[in-house]
Amino acid sequence: MRIGRRHQASTMAGTPSDNLSRTGQHQGAIITLKKAIELDNRHFGAWRALAVTYRRLGDTAKATETMQEMLKLEPPDKYRTWAEGALDDT
């Protein structure tokens, strides 16, 4: 049985990347999240997690760029509202 790209992206963007980021392994989280986005560029949880990881690194420019890229994809309201609010804080 073949696993779909969306499922693969969800698996990568969930707990594994969050655990990497929370334990200070930010570069590993970034790599994992970028791969998830490559598999499914409409996985808005991955976009958000990537922006948060960049913020944890103190790279507000990359976090801002990530949120702006996500907004171009017209995400559902909960992600759009989050990104717009986060951008207002920068």
N, C-alpha and C positions, 0 to 999 in steps of 0.2 A: 504494500500500500504506500502510495506517495503522499507525503505531507505537503499541503498547500503553502504557498509563499506567505499568505496572511498569517497562518498558524505559526510558521517558522518565525516571522517577525514578532508576533506576540510573545512567543516563548523567549526570544532573545531580549526583548525590551522590558520584560517583567522583572522578576526577582533576581536573575543573574546580574543584570546591569545595575540594578538598585543596590545589591549587596556590594558590588565592586565600588561603586561611588561612595557608599556609606562607610566603607572601610579604607577610604583614601586611595583606592586604586582607580583614580579618575581616568587615566589614559586607557585602561582596559575597558571601562564603562563607555567611553567615547567611541572606541573602536566597535564595540558590540552594538551600540545604539545606531551608529552610522550604517552598519551592516543591516540592521533591522529596517532602517529607512530605505536602504537600497532595495530590499525585498518588497517593501510595501510603503511607498512614500506618503500614503494617507493614514499611516499609523500615528495618530496624533499624540498618543501616550509616549511614543518613542521621541517625537519631536520635543515634547515638554520635558521629558527626562534628560534629553541632551542639553537643553537650555539650562536646566537646574544644575547639571553637572558642570557646565561652563561657569555658572555663577559660583559654585562651590570652589572652583579653581581661582576665582577672582577675575575671570576673563569676561567682563561685562560686554565688551565689544562682540565677542563670539556668541554670547548668550542673546544679545539683542538681534544680531544677524539671524540666528536660528529661529527666534520668535517671528521675525519679519518674514522669513521664508515660509514658515508654517502658515502664517496668515494669508499668504498668496494662494494657498491651496483651499481656502474657504472652509476651515474646520467647523465642526459642530459648535454650538453656542458655548458649552462649558469650556472648551479649549480656547475659543476666540476671546471670551471674556477674561480668562486667566492671562493670556498673552497680552491683551491690550492693557490690563491692569498692571502687569509686570513691566511693560514698556513705559507706562506713565511714571513708574517708580524710578526709572533710570535717568 
